[in-house]
């Protein structure tokens, strides 16, 4: 799964120069991450801010998972998928944030070839899984609202397990293909990645061979996977809106809207920044890095907060987990 900033990071002139150089005698065994552009003198402030975000991400998502595991009332399909989302948020934020923090604090810019490969693989593996999981969660809400009497029959535990496993397995194949295509290219130097983590396009700029195949596959991925997921989510919510409008009970409408509000919010956070970049071409180069940092660092922290603020069941489970009312009151305020 490629995020919205990836396309803009391609420098076609640099790619042409790399291809014209051909093979050199030096083989790259490590890369140097140049870090976040235009942040000279701000390293200490950014380190503190991103460290706080990262710790909140870990704490918030661990609390959500613990509440779901320990409270039998939350052993439902919706919270099963939410638990998967928490795992993804922890993993996704951990792909680039620890290395970015090391770069900001200790100027530790060197990353091994294996480390760079791991960042590319897990970034696209977890990003693609999250995109597919949002689609599955939209389908779950569609079944719950449009077919309430058949909900537990359709969304039985076997179906939920297959849907969840399908998102992880499909994304693993997807990420393996992209990572393999990226690192079967020869890298002969220079080894400076002009970004704050290893992603396909910043790394491919450094290849000293033809990159048409990986470019083509990546472009297809940028357009196909997120667009397909978005259209499926949109179709689910069009059907949900139609069903809600047909409800005669005001209470039923409010309950239906409430169950979808959190999911709609996190989907907007996931797809919204990408839409902003692509619909404002003149601002794309300015927005690309903040948008990617927002997706890598901020969104994983916000997701558990969003699901907690609007969900009385999760609040109650967190209160029970901590043995008092303090957590619930803190989150509410």
Secondary structure by P-SEA (a helix, b strand, c coil): cccccccccccaaaaaaaaaaccccccccccccccccccccaaaaaaaaaaaaaaaaaaaaaaaaaaaacccccccaaaaaaaaaaaaaaaaaaccaaaaaaaaacccccccaaaaaaaaaaaaaaaaaaaaaaaaaaaaaaaaacccccccccccaaaaaaaaaaaaaaaaaaaaaaaaaaacccccccccccccccccccccccccccaaaaaaaaaaaaccaaaaaaaaaaaaaaaaaaaaaacccaaaaaaaaaaaaaaaaaaaaacaaaaaaaaccccccccaaaaaaaaacccccaaaaaaaaacaaaaaaaaaaaccaaaaaaaac
